Amino acid sequence: MLAQARAELLRRRKLPDASSRVPPDTRLGLTQAKPVSNVAHPVAAPTSPVTHPTHLAVLDDEIDITRLLGHYLQSQGFRVTELHNGSALMELMGRDAPALVLLDLGLPGEDGFAIARQLREHWHCGLVIVTGRGDAIDKVVGLEVGADDYVTKPFDLRELVARVKAVLRRIEPLASRPAPLAATAPAPAAEKTQLRFAQWRLDTAARRLSDEQGRDMPLTSGEFDLLSVFARAPGRVLSRDYLLEQTRGRSAGPFDRTIDVQVGRLRRKLELDPEDPQIIKSVRGAGYILVPQVLAE
């Protein structure tokens, strides 16, 4: 009996009590799991790029007209600044230049054509003349000073918005488009920024035209775009429709002389004798062709 009691005492001394035992999860090198909360934590939604509405400026001395155009253009998703004189437009151009200006020619005490010319000389933006002057001479002069489009009052608001969008497409980088030419589509010159032809050098990156002596020849935005199309397709007949699509983003109407007017302006700047052009020639019933060889550098 005594021997059995001693054995039982020794067995009990080897067993630790409950308070000194190590939790089984610690023995395995694990930390005790934290209680799981039932509260849902919000997950940040993926962000999408923020798009800002295109900024347009409407310049007209009639408040009712600017208000009408402003409200309608805003309903079409544009941001609109309404203006009533040329000095306010120039101040806006220096502070928050719009992508496109809708300009009335009949401003009291101001020359609308001079304002259009000033815009073209200092800023690269769309320009749509919206005016009550419907004479053909006024239209030609408006296009010659660099307007992208010419709309006469009264006008349909939906048509005006369509024309505005067409101009905006043109002044944005143009993707390559199929060419509805008089003949086959031109094979463009290599994508190099220096194009040399006749006595001229066209820098497509700097949007600059200079002669052999390095003297700059000022070009409006429309003139430069048109000359660039010619310079990248030398020796090919380009139809008026194709030229208008490439430079203005729209098709020609039956009485649309936009390209003819711009070609005439380019000839006066490029040719030794604009009455006998040797650089840009007309092809009866087909369009125009840039005659000299173009070297891409």
C-alpha positions in Angstrom: 0.0 0.0 0.0 2.8 2.4 0.9 4.6 1.7 -2.4 1.4 2.4 -4.4 0.9 5.7 -2.5 4.4 6.9 -3.3 4.0 6.0 -7.0 0.7 8.0 -7.3 2.4 11.0 -5.6 5.3 10.9 -8.1 2.9 10.7 -11.0 0.9 13.8 -9.9 4.1 15.9 -9.4 5.0 15.4 -13.1 1.6 16.8 -14.4 1.2 20.6 -14.5 -2.0 22.1 -13.2 -4.6 23.7 -15.4 -3.3 27.3 -14.8 0.2 26.5 -16.0 -0.7 24.6 -19.1 0.2 26.3 -22.4 -2.7 26.9 -24.8 -2.6 24.4 -27.7 -2.6 27.1 -30.3 0.6 28.7 -28.8 2.3 25.4 -28.8 2.0 25.3 -32.6 3.6 28.8 -33.0 0.1 30.4 -33.8 -1.3 33.6 -32.4 -4.8 33.5 -31.0 -7.3 34.6 -33.7 -9.0 37.9 -33.2 -12.8 38.0 -33.1 -14.3 38.8 -36.5 -16.3 41.9 -36.6 -19.7 41.9 -38.3 -19.3 45.6 -39.3 -18.9 46.0 -43.0 -16.0 48.3 -44.0 -16.6 50.4 -47.1 -14.5 49.7 -50.2 -13.4 52.6 -52.3 -15.0 52.4 -55.7 -12.7 52.6 -58.7 -12.3 56.1 -59.9 -13.0 57.1 -63.5 -11.3 59.9 -65.3 -13.0 63.2 -64.8 -14.1 64.9 -68.0 -14.6 68.6 -68.2 -17.1 70.2 -70.5 -15.7 72.0 -73.6 -15.5 75.7 -73.1 -17.2 78.0 -75.6 -17.4 81.7 -75.8 -20.4 83.5 -77.4 -19.7 87.1 -78.4 -22.8 89.2 -79.5 -23.9 92.7 -78.5 -27.5 91.5 -78.2 -28.0 90.1 -74.7 -31.1 88.0 -75.8 -28.9 86.2 -78.4 -26.1 85.4 -76.0 -28.6 84.2 -73.4 -30.4 82.0 -75.9 -27.2 80.5 -77.2 -25.7 80.2 -73.8 -28.7 78.3 -72.4 -29.0 76.0 -75.4 -25.3 75.2 -75.6 -25.2 74.4 -71.9 -28.1 72.0 -72.3 -25.9 70.3 -74.9 -23.1 69.7 -72.4 -20.9 72.8 -73.1 -19.5 75.3 -70.6 -20.4 78.8 -72.0 -19.1 82.3 -71.4 -21.3 85.1 -72.7 -19.6 88.2 -73.9 -20.7 91.5 -75.4 -17.6 93.3 -76.7 -14.2 92.5 -78.1 -12.1 93.7 -75.1 -14.0 91.2 -72.9 -13.1 88.4 -75.3 -9.4 89.3 -75.4 -9.4 89.4 -71.6 -11.0 85.9 -71.5 -8.5 84.6 -74.0 -5.7 85.5 -71.8 -7.3 84.1 -68.6 -9.4 81.1 -69.7 -9.2 80.6 -73.4 -12.2 78.7 -74.9 -11.9 75.9 -77.4 -14.1 77.7 -79.8 -15.5 81.3 -80.2 -18.9 82.1 -81.8 -18.5 85.6 -83.1 -21.0 88.2 -84.3 -19.6 90.6 -86.8 -22.1 93.5 -86.1 -20.6 94.8 -82.9 -21.3 98.5 -82.2 -18.1 100.5 -82.7 -16.0 97.4 -83.3 -14.8 95.6 -86.4 -15.8 91.9 -86.2 -13.3 90.9 -88.9 -10.5 92.6 -87.0 -11.4 90.6 -83.9 -11.4 87.4 -86.0 -8.0 88.3 -87.4 -6.6 88.9 -84.0 -7.9 85.6 -82.7 -6.2 83.8 -85.6 -2.9 85.6 -85.1 -2.5 84.8 -81.4 -4.6 81.8 -80.5 -5.3 78.3 -81.9 -9.1 77.9 -81.3 -12.2 77.2 -83.3 -13.9 80.2 -84.8 -17.5 80.2 -86.1 -18.9 83.5 -87.3 -22.6 83.9 -86.4 -24.0 87.0 -88.0 -26.8 88.7 -89.8 -24.6 89.6 -92.8 -25.5 87.1 -95.5 -23.7 88.7 -98.4 -21.4 86.5 -100.3 -18.6 89.1 -100.0 -18.9 89.0 -96.2 -18.8 85.2 -96.2 -15.6 85.2 -98.3 -13.9 87.8 -96.2 -14.9 85.9 -93.0 -13.3 82.7 -94.3 -10.3 84.6 -95.6 -9.6 86.0 -92.1 -9.6 82.5 -90.7 -13.1 81.5 -89.7 -13.8 77.8 -89.6 -17.4 78.3 -90.5 -19.9 81.0 -91.3 -23.5 80.9 -90.1 -26.1 83.5 -91.0 -29.1 84.6 -88.8 -31.7 83.3 -88.4 -30.3 79.8 -87.8 -31.5 76.5 -86.4 -30.0 75.8 -83.0 -29.5 72.1 -83.8 -27.6 72.9 -87.0 -25.4 75.4 -85.2 -24.5 72.8 -82.6 -23.7 70.3 -85.3 -21.4 72.8 -87.0 -19.7 73.6 -83.7 -19.1 70.0 -83.0 -17.6 69.5 -86.5 -15.2 72.4 -86.0 -14.2 70.9 -82.6 -13.5 67.6 -84.2 -11.2 69.3 -86.7 -9.1 71.2 -84.2 -8.6 68.1 -82.1 -5.9 65.6 -83.2 -7.4 63.9 -86.3 -7.2 60.2 -86.6 -6.3 58.9 -90.0 -9.4 58.6 -92.1 -10.2 56.9 -95.5 -9.6 59.4 -98.3 -12.5 59.9 -100.8 -10.2 61.2 -103.5 -10.7 62.0 -107.1 -8.2 59.2 -107.9 -6.5 56.8 -105.5 -5.7 57.7 -101.9 -2.3 59.4 -101.5 0.6 57.7 -100.0 1.7 60.1 -97.2 5.3 61.2 -96.8 7.3 59.7 -94.0 6.2 61.0 -90.6 8.9 63.6 -90.3 8.4 67.1 -89.1 10.4 69.0 -91.8 8.9 69.0 -95.2 10.8 71.0 -97.9 9.3 71.9 -101.3 10.1 74.6 -103.9 11.7 77.4 -101.9 9.7 76.6 -98.7 10.2 74.6 -95.5 7.2 73.5 -93.6 7.8 72.5 -89.9 4.8 70.5 -88.9 5.8 70.2 -85.3 6.3 74.0 -84.8 3.5 74.8 -87.2 5.8 77.1 -89.1 6.5 78.0 -92.7 9.7 79.6 -93.7 11.6 80.4 -96.9 15.1 79.5 -97.9 16.5 82.4 -96.0 14.7 81.3 -92.8 12.1 84.1 -92.9 8.7 83.1 -91.5 5.6 83.3 -93.6 2.6 83.8 -91.3 -0.2 81.3 -91.8 -3.6 81.0 -90.2 -4.6 77.8 -88.6 -6.7 76.8 -91.5 -4.0 77.7 -94.1 -1.4 75.6 -92.2 -3.7 72.6 -91.9 -4.5 72.7 -95.7 -0.9 73.1 -96.7 0.1 70.2 -94.4 -2.4 67.9 -96.2 -0.9 69.0 -99.6 2.7 68.5 -98.4 2.0 65.0 -97.3 0.5 64.0 -100.6 2.6 65.6 -103.3 1.8 64.8 -106.9 -1.7 63.5 -106.2 -5.0 65.1 -107.1 -6.9 65.9 -103.9 -10.6 66.5 -104.2 -12.3 69.4 -102.4 -14.4 66.9 -100.3 -11.2 65.2 -99.1 -9.4 68.5 -98.3 -12.5 69.8 -96.4 -12.8 66.5 -94.5 -9.1 66.5 -93.5 -9.0 70.2 -92.5 -12.5 70.9 -91.3 -13.9 67.6 -90.3 -17.0 67.9 -92.6 -18.1 67.4 -96.1 -18.5 70.1 -98.7 -21.9 71.5 -99.6 -23.0 72.1 -103.2 -22.0 75.8 -103.0 -19.2 75.5 -100.4 -16.1 77.5 -101.5 -14.1 77.2 -98.3 -11.3 75.2 -99.9 -11.2 77.5 -103.0 -10.9 80.6 -100.8 -8.1 79.0 -98.7 -6.2 77.8 -101.8 -6.3 81.3 -103.1 -4.9 82.7 -99.9 -2.1 80.1 -99.9 -1.2 80.9 -103.6 -0.8 84.6 -102.7 1.7 83.6 -100.0 3.5 80.8 -101.8 3.6 81.7 -105.5 5.8 84.1 -107.3 2.8 84.9 -109.5 -0.5 83.9 -107.9 -2.3 84.3 -111.2 -0.1 81.6 -112.8 0.4 79.2 -109.9 3.2 76.6 -110.2 3.0 75.1 -106.7 -0.7 74.4 -106.1 -2.4 73.8 -109.4 -6.1 73.3 -110.2 -7.3 70.2 -111.9 -10.6 70.9 -113.6 -13.5 68.9 -112.1 -11.2 67.0 -109.8 -9.6 69.3 -107.2 -6.0 70.5 -106.6 -2.5 69.1 -106.7 0.8 70.1 -105.1 3.2 70.0 -108.0 6.8 70.2 -106.5 8.6 67.2 -105.0 8.5 67.2 -101.2 11.5 66.1 -99.3 10.9 64.9 -95.7 13.7 65.6 -93.3 
